Amino acid sequence: MKGKFVFVMMLLFLALIVIGCNGTDSETSEATNDDSNENEAKEDGNSDFSIAMRTLGTPYVESHPEINEDKYVEELENLTDTDINIRLVPHNEYVERMNLMLASNDVPDVMQAGGGVLGPELAGGVENGAFMPLDDLLEEHGQDLLETIPQEAWDKVTYDGQIYAIPEYLSNPSRRGTAMRMDLLEETGLEIPETADEFLEVLRAFKEIGVSDPFQGREDFKYSDTFFGAFDAFPYQWELYEDEVVPKFMAGDKIKDALSFYNTMYEEQLIHPEFLTTQQPEYRSNIIAGKVGMWSMNAEEVNAWEQEIQNNVPEAEVEIIPSPKGPDGEGGHYLYGNVTRSFLISNETEADVEKIIQFFNWQVSEEGERFFTYGIEDDTYTMNEDGSVDYEIKEDSNSLNEQHYRNRWLWMIRDSTYTEGILELTEEGQELMSVFDNILDNEGRDSIQFDPPLDATENSPDIRPGSDIPSDVWMTGAAKIILGQEPVDYHDTIVEEWLHQGGQQAIDEATERYNEGEGIIESQRVSD
């Protein structure tokens, strides 16, 4: 097995070298510079440990000339008595770059994976011994981590009975919400919509008052699938249907209803005409420019986005409202897994692994929470005589991006639902916490998930969905329906093609796992 792993990885390495030689992405150059900096640091003996982290499209990170010289990174090192070397992994090349590191034996001491330890970015590394089990280290040096992080999150990073990663967790998996420009809604004279049809009428009214893009979407339906939630038809989710575990796009005709809805929005120009290929920067810039009436977003960021929009449209007001409801009276976005990022330690590291565990353990301490929330004492905040914090939330884009970076990217181990210390400072923030408790916690579409992933989909990438994006086979066909190039019944052909390329084997494997109760996760909600 191990020989096969090495062989496959070497083939992958050679293929990716070709890709890398042809790439001109600025992020790729940035990652290469970080690789060189880390090598120099190791030669000088100056680096306690290196860590690979995905940029996650974070503006502050991706625009930084040298993240390792950032003042917050340096202060983090001072507070934890470490010397870390961050290697940035470009957001849009994440899986390929991670695989390349593993294949070329250029593995940093710590690697940031996605929501678990068996994802494609790790290329079978956990199963094949590339990372070390952490149970004993956590018992001795990570007691605060063990006490803080929910058991469901630890379960997600456990393989063969051993813990292989430290998870950033999510106590409320319904973190994505429906944002609406309330000032525009008021201008239309309509009430807050509830059903999908009522939302459609609001979008039409937005168009009538001159809103450029009533609904903004992104490529591959990422942050574009709000109305699939109304029909409980997320094409990347699975459910039990007629005694089989199948993708939701095969569970009756609800997927056709959803596709017809999107075709209507497209034909009536209620959604950005190029939403199927619009990438994150353009998606965000259109919203910030005030061109959009409604969109999907991570709810914690809504106040910061509203402030940025107000820099361009002073009268703008943005709120998270209940997502559109479908025929069953329910709705909402997909429920995230209870692990958002996970951090693994290389089995080949020569770094002080006890120090690495202590570094992560510090992040759940009171001192760690204060640093990641407010920054550097006497620079970004001051302490009052009564022990409270004096911190000003600035409204310019640069300051908001800096705060977002510190709260959500640099803070690796946390409950990533929201940053309570920031939200509790303002009335708007307190209202947002109420949104999580009273709106988002009461909506969202769950799914059967597989851990480890299904062999059938791993062996057939074209039918494999992502965590929140459909498979290539389904996406290619569905786009034709939405754009009016094919009738809605063409979806039957999409299903036939999906089954032909390995989908039937995936259904058989998923159903067998479900019946045996092994290798599946039936709910994403964390128990109290």
LUMVEX-59860 format. One record per residue (C-alpha): z, y, x; residue in three letters. Coordinates in nm, 4 decimals. Example, Ala and Ser with C-alpha at 12.3 -4.5 7.8 and 13.67 -1.06 7.14 Angstrom:
# residues 2
w;v;u;aa
0.7800;-0.4500;1.2300;ALA
0.7140;-0.1060;1.3670;SER
//
This chain:
# residues 528
w;v;u;aa
0.0000;0.0000;0.0000;MET
0.0921;0.2384;0.2769;LYS
-0.2301;0.1682;0.4641;GLY
-0.4287;0.2409;0.1513;LYS
-0.2394;0.5676;0.1087;PHE
-0.3196;0.6782;0.4635;VAL
-0.6836;0.5801;0.4230;PHE
-0.7255;0.7721;0.0989;VAL
-0.5483;1.0714;0.2444;MET
-0.7731;1.0795;0.5493;MET
-1.0803;1.0761;0.3258;LEU
-0.9301;1.3594;0.1277;LEU
-0.8580;1.5462;0.4489;PHE
-1.2185;1.5251;0.5646;LEU
-1.3459;1.6398;0.2252;ALA
-1.1095;1.9328;0.2117;LEU
-1.2013;2.0444;0.5624;ILE
-1.5541;2.0923;0.4325;VAL
-1.4255;2.2871;0.1335;ILE
-1.2025;2.4972;0.3556;GLY
-1.4863;2.5858;0.5905;CYS
-1.6897;2.7224;0.3012;ASN
-1.4041;2.9186;0.1412;GLY
-1.3800;3.2961;0.1628;THR
-1.0837;3.3561;-0.0678;ASP
-0.8438;3.6136;0.0743;SER
-0.5494;3.3987;-0.0279;GLU
-0.6894;3.1170;0.1860;THR
-0.6906;3.3473;0.4863;SER
-0.3358;3.4509;0.4061;GLU
-0.2232;3.0885;0.3930;ALA
-0.3948;3.0202;0.7255;THR
-0.2099;3.3105;0.8850;ASN
0.1175;3.1710;0.7541;ASP
0.0332;2.8331;0.9101;ASP
-0.0199;3.0027;1.2461;SER
0.3014;3.2017;1.2159;ASN
0.4978;2.8865;1.1437;GLU
0.3513;2.7057;1.4438;ASN
0.4414;2.9998;1.6681;GLU
0.7917;3.0084;1.5232;ALA
0.8432;2.6390;1.5938;LYS
0.7170;2.6781;1.9494;GLU
0.9693;2.9563;2.0021;ASP
1.2450;2.7531;1.8361;GLY
1.3130;3.0382;1.5940;ASN
1.2663;2.8683;1.2584;SER
1.5493;2.6753;1.0949;ASP
1.3102;2.5346;0.8377;PHE
0.9690;2.5981;0.6876;SER
0.8851;2.5869;0.3189;ILE
0.5533;2.5741;0.1325;ALA
0.5554;2.7740;-0.1921;MET
0.2818;2.8315;-0.4481;ARG
0.2055;3.2003;-0.5023;THR
0.1979;3.1500;-0.8832;LEU
-0.0267;3.4540;-0.9210;GLY
0.2733;3.6774;-0.8433;THR
0.1314;4.0256;-0.7635;PRO
0.4068;4.1205;-0.5168;TYR
0.3571;3.7977;-0.3225;VAL
-0.0215;3.7916;-0.3213;GLU
-0.0505;4.1544;-0.2114;SER
0.2187;4.1336;0.0588;HIS
0.0821;4.1662;0.4158;PRO
0.3488;3.9301;0.5556;GLU
0.5936;3.7727;0.3167;ILE
0.8204;3.6517;0.5962;ASN
0.8865;4.0119;0.6955;GLU
0.9741;4.1150;0.3406;ASP
1.3146;4.2790;0.3189;LYS
1.4348;4.0375;0.0526;TYR
1.3357;3.7339;0.2573;VAL
1.5172;3.8772;0.5563;GLU
1.8264;3.9536;0.3480;GLU
1.8155;3.6021;0.2042;LEU
1.8197;3.4702;0.5591;GLU
2.1161;3.6921;0.6453;ASN
2.3144;3.5795;0.3414;LEU
2.2464;3.2095;0.3959;THR
2.2541;3.2053;0.7764;ASP
1.9032;3.0629;0.7899;THR
1.5682;3.1481;0.9425;ASP
1.3045;3.0340;0.6965;ILE
0.9299;3.0411;0.7344;ASN
0.7462;3.0630;0.4023;ILE
0.3965;2.9179;0.3918;ARG
0.2106;3.0553;0.0923;LEU
-0.0046;2.8125;-0.1036;VAL
-0.2783;2.9968;-0.2997;PRO
-0.2242;2.9606;-0.6727;HIS
-0.5790;2.8502;-0.7561;ASN
-0.5982;2.6040;-0.4644;GLU
-0.2534;2.4563;-0.5050;TYR
-0.3267;2.0837;-0.5405;VAL
-0.6017;2.0857;-0.2780;GLU
-0.3918;2.2755;-0.0223;ARG
-0.0848;2.0578;-0.0765;MET
-0.2946;1.7441;-0.0387;ASN
-0.4461;1.8861;0.2780;LEU
-0.1037;1.9435;0.4327;MET
-0.0039;1.5847;0.3596;LEU
-0.3327;1.4361;0.4756;ALA
-0.3358;1.6286;0.8042;SER
0.0337;1.5612;0.8745;ASN
0.0885;1.9375;0.8689;ASP
0.3875;1.9035;0.6394;VAL
0.6500;2.1802;0.6296;PRO
1.0167;2.0884;0.6176;ASP
1.0332;2.1700;0.2449;VAL
0.7530;2.1518;-0.0118;MET
0.7561;2.3099;-0.3547;GLN
0.6089;2.0791;-0.6152;ALA
0.5545;2.1360;-0.9857;GLY
0.7641;1.9937;-1.2675;GLY
0.8611;1.6661;-1.1060;GLY
0.7982;1.4467;-0.8038;VAL
0.4987;1.2387;-0.9098;LEU
0.2364;1.5094;-0.9652;GLY
-0.1106;1.5163;-0.8044;PRO
-0.0038;1.7907;-0.5612;GLU
0.2147;1.5362;-0.3780;LEU
-0.0619;1.2739;-0.3573;ALA
0.1735;0.9788;-0.3918;GLY
0.3994;1.1102;-0.1185;GLY
0.7258;1.0169;-0.2896;VAL
0.6125;0.6623;-0.3654;GLU
0.4973;0.6192;-0.0067;ASN
0.8014;0.7522;0.1755;GLY
0.6834;1.0989;0.2792;ALA
0.9986;1.2622;0.1374;PHE
1.3645;1.1784;0.1750;MET
1.6074;1.0799;-0.1011;PRO
1.8747;1.3447;-0.1460;LEU
2.1610;1.1713;-0.3292;ASP
2.4053;1.1493;-0.0369;ASP
2.3212;1.4992;0.0880;LEU
2.3788;1.6457;-0.2576;LEU
2.7111;1.4665;-0.2938;GLU
2.8330;1.6164;0.0328;GLU
2.6660;1.9593;0.0414;HIS
2.5319;2.0294;-0.3082;GLY
2.8179;1.9913;-0.5523;GLN
2.7411;2.3267;-0.7168;ASP
2.3842;2.2107;-0.7737;LEU
2.5015;1.8852;-0.9283;LEU
2.7392;2.0693;-1.1607;GLU
2.4945;2.3442;-1.2625;THR
2.1656;2.1648;-1.3161;ILE
2.1363;1.9594;-1.6407;PRO
2.1078;1.5826;-1.6101;GLN
1.7677;1.5870;-1.7834;GLU
1.6327;1.7949;-1.4964;ALA
1.7762;1.5590;-1.2354;TRP
1.6170;1.2693;-1.4220;ASP
1.2783;1.4381;-1.3896;LYS
1.3055;1.4433;-1.0078;VAL
1.4416;1.0904;-0.9780;THR
1.2192;0.8054;-0.8634;TYR
1.3213;0.4429;-0.8315;ASP
1.6827;0.5381;-0.8941;GLY
1.7033;0.8090;-0.6260;GLN
1.6850;1.1905;-0.6400;ILE
1.3944;1.3266;-0.4365;TYR
1.3974;1.6981;-0.5192;ALA
1.6125;1.9910;-0.6222;ILE
1.4811;2.1217;-0.9553;PRO
1.4441;2.4695;-1.0960;GLU
1.5192;2.3992;-1.4596;TYR
1.4534;2.5359;-1.8054;LEU
1.7235;2.5222;-2.0723;SER
1.4887;2.6450;-2.3463;ASN
1.1446;2.4834;-2.3066;PRO
0.9976;2.7196;-2.5678;SER
0.9483;3.0063;-2.3238;ARG
0.5974;3.1138;-2.4211;ARG
0.5685;3.3540;-2.7119;GLY
0.3228;3.5492;-2.9238;THR
0.3138;3.9158;-2.8217;ALA
0.1775;4.1863;-3.0501;MET
0.1188;4.5609;-3.0208;ARG
0.3457;4.6757;-3.3029;MET
0.2132;5.0323;-3.2891;ASP
-0.1327;4.8974;-3.3669;LEU
0.0027;4.6772;-3.6439;LEU
0.1689;4.9826;-3.7981;GLU
-0.1623;5.1679;-3.7792;GLU
-0.3305;4.8928;-3.9822;THR
-0.0686;4.9195;-4.2553;GLY
-0.0196;4.5411;-4.2586;LEU
0.3069;4.3477;-4.2449;GLU
0.4017;4.1116;-3.9619;ILE
0.1822;3.8056;-4.0232;PRO
0.3256;3.4571;-4.0651;GLU
0.0441;3.2089;-4.1318;THR
-0.2675;3.1576;-3.9228;ALA
-0.4791;3.3115;-4.1988;ASP
-0.2560;3.6196;-4.2102;GLU
-0.2890;3.6553;-3.8331;PHE
-0.6660;3.6395;-3.8746;LEU
-0.6522;3.9305;-4.1182;GLU
-0.4459;4.1315;-3.8690;VAL
-0.6989;4.0630;-3.5931;LEU
-0.9779;4.1799;-3.8222;ARG
-0.7820;4.4951;-3.8978;ALA
-0.7326;4.5540;-3.5242;PHE
-1.1090;4.5354;-3.4818;LYS
-1.1618;4.7861;-3.7612;GLU
-0.9347;5.0461;-3.5985;ILE
-1.1206;5.0133;-3.2688;GLY
-0.9178;4.7637;-3.0644;VAL
-1.1520;4.6298;-2.7969;SER
-1.0096;4.2771;-2.7882;ASP
-0.7856;4.1938;-3.0845;PRO
-0.6835;3.8643;-2.9145;PHE
-0.6993;3.8108;-2.5388;GLN
-0.7472;3.4676;-2.3872;GLY
-0.7830;3.3051;-2.0473;ARG
-0.9969;3.0370;-1.8885;GLU
-0.9546;2.6730;-1.9946;ASP
-0.7536;2.7858;-2.2991;PHE
-0.4601;2.8727;-2.0750;LYS
-0.2598;3.1347;-2.2656;TYR
-0.5365;3.1184;-2.5272;SER
-0.4158;2.8275;-2.7362;ASP
-0.1763;3.0023;-2.9759;THR
-0.3708;2.8902;-3.2814;PHE
-0.3969;2.5313;-3.1643;PHE
-0.0194;2.5377;-3.1979;GLY
-0.0513;2.6428;-3.5613;ALA
-0.2520;2.3262;-3.6304;PHE
-0.0359;2.1081;-3.4006;ASP
-0.3551;2.0271;-3.2125;ALA
-0.2953;2.1139;-2.8482;PHE
-0.5722;1.9092;-2.6841;PRO
-0.3583;1.8273;-2.3783;TYR
-0.0677;1.6823;-2.5806;GLN
-0.0135;1.3267;-2.7085;TRP
0.1460;1.1873;-3.0235;GLU
0.2011;0.8623;-3.2112;LEU
-0.0757;0.8291;-3.4706;TYR
-0.1472;0.5154;-3.6732;GLU
0.0597;0.2978;-3.4373;ASP
-0.1147;0.4226;-3.1225;GLU
-0.0253;0.6963;-2.8753;VAL
-0.3314;0.9201;-2.8667;VAL
-0.4245;1.2735;-2.7623;PRO
-0.3625;1.5161;-3.0464;LYS
-0.7363;1.5855;-3.0624;PHE
-0.7726;1.2288;-3.1969;MET
-0.4921;1.2506;-3.4554;ALA
-0.6948;1.3200;-3.7701;GLY
-0.9112;1.6244;-3.8384;ASP
-0.6633;1.8960;-3.7441;LYS
-0.8447;1.9571;-3.4150;ILE
-1.1628;2.0371;-3.6099;LYS
-0.9695;2.2877;-3.8191;ASP
-0.8446;2.4526;-3.5015;ALA
-1.1906;2.4635;-3.3436;LEU
-1.3365;2.6141;-3.6602;SER
-1.0672;2.8807;-3.6473;PHE
-1.1587;2.9715;-3.2881;TYR
-1.5280;2.9722;-3.3757;ASN
-1.4522;3.2246;-3.6498;THR
-1.2619;3.4463;-3.4058;MET
-1.5477;3.4250;-3.1561;TYR
-1.8223;3.4939;-3.4109;GLU
-1.6332;3.7946;-3.5482;GLU
-1.5592;3.9254;-3.1967;GLN
-1.1837;3.8996;-3.2496;LEU
-1.1310;3.7315;-2.9131;ILE
-1.2523;3.8474;-2.5722;HIS
-1.6151;3.7252;-2.5536;PRO
-1.5664;3.5725;-2.2080;GLU
-1.2202;3.4283;-2.2664;PHE
-1.3332;3.0814;-2.1590;LEU
-1.3856;3.2072;-1.8034;THR
-1.1459;3.5047;-1.7839;THR
-0.9018;3.4556;-1.4960;GLN
-0.5412;3.5704;-1.4824;GLN
-0.5889;3.9082;-1.3060;PRO
-0.8475;4.0284;-1.5589;GLU
-0.6466;3.8849;-1.8480;TYR
-0.3429;4.0807;-1.7407;ARG
-0.5283;4.4017;-1.6533;SER
-0.6987;4.4136;-1.9957;ASN
-0.3595;4.3914;-2.1657;ILE
-0.1949;4.6471;-1.9370;ILE
-0.4869;4.8850;-1.9946;ALA
-0.4076;4.8836;-2.3681;GLY
-0.7267;4.7087;-2.4775;LYS
-0.5587;4.4145;-2.6513;VAL
-0.3725;4.3738;-2.9804;GLY
-0.2245;4.0250;-2.9453;MET
-0.1771;3.7707;-2.6672;TRP
0.0347;3.4824;-2.5438;SER
0.2805;3.5268;-2.2565;MET
0.6026;3.4094;-2.0993;ASN
0.8463;3.5933;-2.3231;ALA
1.0842;3.7045;-2.0489;GLU
0.8187;3.9384;-1.9119;GLU
0.7475;4.1240;-2.2355;VAL
0.9676;4.4279;-2.1623;ASN
0.8169;4.4723;-1.8159;ALA
0.4640;4.4436;-1.9552;TRP
0.5447;4.6913;-2.2300;GLU
0.6595;4.9431;-1.9698;GLN
0.3367;4.8952;-1.7732;GLU
0.1249;4.9328;-2.0863;ILE
0.3125;5.2536;-2.1714;GLN
0.1996;5.3967;-1.8369;ASN
-0.1509;5.3873;-1.9871;ASN
-0.0716;5.4132;-2.3593;VAL
0.2601;5.6014;-2.4000;PRO
0.2937;5.5193;-2.7700;GLU
0.2543;5.1426;-2.7183;ALA
0.5245;4.9143;-2.8570;GLU
0.5202;4.5408;-2.7837;VAL
0.7293;4.2677;-2.9431;GLU
0.7454;3.8911;-2.9411;ILE
0.7014;3.7794;-3.3016;ILE
0.7110;3.4311;-3.4581;PRO
0.3940;3.2421;-3.3708;SER
0.1375;3.1663;-3.6412;PRO
0.2289;2.8812;-3.8735;LYS
-0.0155;2.6162;-3.9839;GLY
-0.0494;2.3852;-4.2830;PRO
0.2796;2.2083;-4.2024;ASP
0.4714;2.5383;-4.1964;GLY
0.5372;2.5075;-3.8236;GLU
0.3879;2.6617;-3.5116;GLY
0.4550;2.7814;-3.1620;GLY
0.3299;2.7128;-2.8141;HIS
0.3632;2.3959;-2.6151;TYR
0.7101;2.3088;-2.4907;LEU
0.7400;2.3257;-2.1159;TYR
0.8939;2.0398;-1.9250;GLY
1.2576;2.0908;-1.8364;ASN
1.1657;2.1280;-1.4672;VAL
0.9453;2.4202;-1.3662;THR
0.9495;2.3815;-0.9863;ARG
1.0987;2.1187;-0.7583;SER
1.1739;2.1290;-0.3873;PHE
1.1394;1.8220;-0.1659;LEU
1.2394;1.7663;0.1976;ILE
0.9965;1.5958;0.4341;SER
1.1085;1.2641;0.5752;ASN
0.9690;1.3751;0.9115;GLU
1.1631;1.7005;0.9328;THR
1.3593;1.7833;1.2437;GLU
1.5390;2.0669;1.0675;ALA
1.9069;2.0578;0.9763;ASP
1.8832;1.8972;0.6319;VAL
2.2462;1.9737;0.5561;GLU
2.1694;2.3426;0.6064;LYS
1.8693;2.3126;0.3740;ILE
2.0839;2.1647;0.0962;ILE
2.3433;2.4385;0.1507;GLN
2.0647;2.6983;0.1289;PHE
1.9704;2.5746;-0.2182;PHE
2.3335;2.5260;-0.3207;ASN
2.4048;2.8930;-0.2420;TRP
2.1381;2.9983;-0.4917;GLN
2.3560;2.8928;-0.7864;VAL
2.6612;3.0769;-0.6524;SER
2.7840;3.4108;-0.7862;GLU
2.6714;3.5832;-0.4663;GLU
2.3299;3.4206;-0.4900;GLY
2.2871;3.5186;-0.8532;GLU
2.3773;3.8810;-0.7747;ARG
2.1295;3.8977;-0.4860;PHE
1.8328;3.7499;-0.6720;PHE
1.9090;3.9523;-0.9848;THR
1.9757;4.2957;-0.8349;TYR
1.8627;4.2795;-0.4728;GLY
2.0349;4.4356;-0.1726;ILE
2.3658;4.6177;-0.2040;GLU
2.3486;4.9917;-0.1284;ASP
1.9696;4.9676;-0.1331;ASP
1.8603;4.8493;-0.4771;THR
2.2061;4.8479;-0.6402;TYR
2.5661;4.9574;-0.5825;THR
2.8998;4.8060;-0.6807;MET
3.1326;5.0060;-0.9027;ASN
3.5073;5.0183;-0.8433;GLU
3.5669;4.7888;-1.1412;ASP
3.3427;4.5228;-0.9876;GLY
3.0448;4.5863;-1.2130;SER
2.6938;4.6425;-1.0820;VAL
2.5102;4.9751;-1.1004;ASP
2.1404;4.8847;-1.1145;TYR
1.8487;5.0900;-1.2443;GLU
1.5473;4.9199;-1.3975;ILE
1.2554;5.1322;-1.2823;LYS
0.9464;5.1554;-1.4974;GLU
0.6611;5.1890;-1.2460;ASP
0.4412;4.8844;-1.1882;SER
0.5318;4.8396;-0.8222;ASN
0.9048;4.8315;-0.8960;SER
0.8589;4.5941;-1.1879;LEU
0.6469;4.3598;-0.9750;ASN
0.9128;4.3696;-0.7046;GLU
1.1861;4.2836;-0.9541;GLN
0.9743;4.0035;-1.1021;HIS
0.9171;3.8583;-0.7551;TYR
1.2867;3.8584;-0.6710;ARG
1.4034;3.7271;-1.0093;ASN
1.1415;3.4617;-1.0683;ARG
0.9614;3.3653;-0.7473;TRP
1.2045;3.4025;-0.4595;LEU
1.4932;3.2675;-0.6682;TRP
1.4046;2.9020;-0.6400;MET
1.6909;2.7264;-0.8191;ILE
1.7906;2.8774;-1.1515;ARG
1.7672;2.8447;-1.5255;ASP
1.4231;3.0012;-1.5458;SER
1.4372;3.0719;-1.9192;THR
1.5255;3.4357;-1.8462;TYR
1.7240;3.6511;-1.6028;THR
2.0355;3.7321;-1.8027;GLU
2.1673;3.9901;-1.5553;GLY
1.8566;4.2042;-1.6060;ILE
1.8199;4.1638;-1.9807;LEU
2.1838;4.2419;-2.0596;GLU
2.1514;4.5888;-1.9024;LEU
1.9421;4.7362;-2.1814;THR
1.9230;4.7255;-2.5582;GLU
1.5657;4.5972;-2.5315;GLU
1.6801;4.3196;-2.3001;GLY
1.9571;4.2157;-2.5343;GLN
1.7041;4.2054;-2.8172;GLU
1.4845;3.9824;-2.6039;LEU
1.7697;3.7373;-2.5481;MET
1.7992;3.7287;-2.9251;SER
1.4266;3.6508;-2.9449;VAL
1.4827;3.3413;-2.7315;PHE
1.7757;3.2308;-2.9448;ASP
1.6398;3.3146;-3.2879;ASN
1.2598;3.2898;-3.2590;ILE
1.1466;3.0800;-2.9645;LEU
1.4231;2.8235;-2.9967;ASP
1.3005;2.7552;-3.3498;ASN
0.9341;2.7029;-3.2704;GLU
0.7143;2.5095;-3.0312;GLY
0.5141;2.1872;-3.0371;ARG
0.6530;1.8842;-2.8606;ASP
0.4571;1.6002;-2.7049;SER
0.4921;1.2530;-2.5657;ILE
0.4669;1.2840;-2.1869;GLN
0.4267;1.0270;-1.9134;PHE
0.6268;0.9980;-1.5942;ASP
0.4712;0.8675;-1.3778;PRO
0.1301;0.9824;-1.5023;PRO
-0.0941;0.7282;-1.6720;LEU
-0.2921;0.5238;-1.4222;ASP
-0.5972;0.5453;-1.6468;ALA
-0.6088;0.9254;-1.6402;THR
-0.5209;0.9442;-1.2702;GLU
-0.8179;0.7191;-1.1958;ASN
-1.0523;0.9243;-1.4174;SER
-0.9969;1.2954;-1.3410;PRO
-1.2525;1.4137;-1.5988;ASP
-1.0377;1.2833;-1.8865;ILE
-0.7048;1.3926;-1.7340;ARG
-0.5443;1.7008;-1.8935;PRO
-0.3163;1.9405;-1.7101;GLY
0.0256;2.0431;-1.8312;SER
-0.1291;2.3154;-2.0492;ASP
-0.5051;2.2802;-2.0069;ILE
-0.7415;2.0242;-2.1625;PRO
-0.9417;1.7658;-1.9744;SER
-1.2836;1.8658;-1.8425;ASP
-1.4629;1.6301;-2.0813;VAL
-1.2939;1.7780;-2.3854;TRP
-1.3137;2.1388;-2.2640;MET
-1.6875;2.1226;-2.1961;THR
-1.7666;1.9914;-2.5423;GLY
-1.5184;2.2107;-2.7309;ALA
-1.6637;2.5241;-2.5704;ALA
-1.9994;2.4431;-2.7304;LYS
-1.8372;2.4277;-3.0745;ILE
-1.6454;2.7527;-3.0325;ILE
-1.9533;2.9366;-2.9033;LEU
-2.1562;2.8119;-3.2004;GLY
-2.3880;2.5952;-2.9925;GLN
-2.2820;2.2799;-3.1769;GLU
-2.1361;2.2124;-3.5238;PRO
-1.7703;2.1185;-3.5548;VAL
-1.8576;1.7527;-3.6177;ASP
-1.9885;1.7427;-3.2610;TYR
-1.6238;1.6806;-3.1773;HIS
-1.6838;1.3144;-3.2689;ASP
-1.9256;1.2978;-2.9753;THR
-1.6626;1.4523;-2.7474;ILE
-1.4165;1.1799;-2.8485;VAL
-1.6741;0.9070;-2.7864;GLU
-1.7427;1.0451;-2.4370;GLU
-1.3706;1.0725;-2.3608;TRP
-1.3150;0.7120;-2.4674;LEU
-1.6189;0.5961;-2.2685;HIS
-1.4920;0.7544;-1.9480;GLN
-1.1594;0.5717;-1.9587;GLY
-0.9858;0.7204;-2.2593;GLY
-0.9444;0.3884;-2.4403;GLN
-0.7661;0.2444;-2.1376;GLN
-0.5416;0.5535;-2.1360;ALA
-0.4539;0.5002;-2.5034;ILE
-0.3797;0.1330;-2.4443;ASP
-0.1574;0.2141;-2.1466;GLU
0.0213;0.4961;-2.3295;ALA
0.0855;0.2802;-2.6348;THR
0.2175;-0.0060;-2.4242;GLU
0.4587;0.2275;-2.2465;ARG
0.5734;0.3728;-2.5764;TYR
0.6383;0.0307;-2.7268;ASN
0.8292;-0.0797;-2.4170;GLU
1.0173;0.2506;-2.3873;GLY
0.9332;0.2894;-2.0200;GLU
0.7622;0.5721;-1.8300;GLY
0.7597;0.8145;-2.1225;ILE
0.9405;1.1336;-2.2244;ILE
0.9519;1.1849;-2.5995;GLU
1.1090;1.5327;-2.6129;SER
1.1197;1.8329;-2.3815;GLN
1.4280;1.9934;-2.5345;ARG
1.7410;1.9746;-2.3181;VAL
2.0433;1.8348;-2.4993;SER
2.3624;2.0398;-2.5107;ASP
//
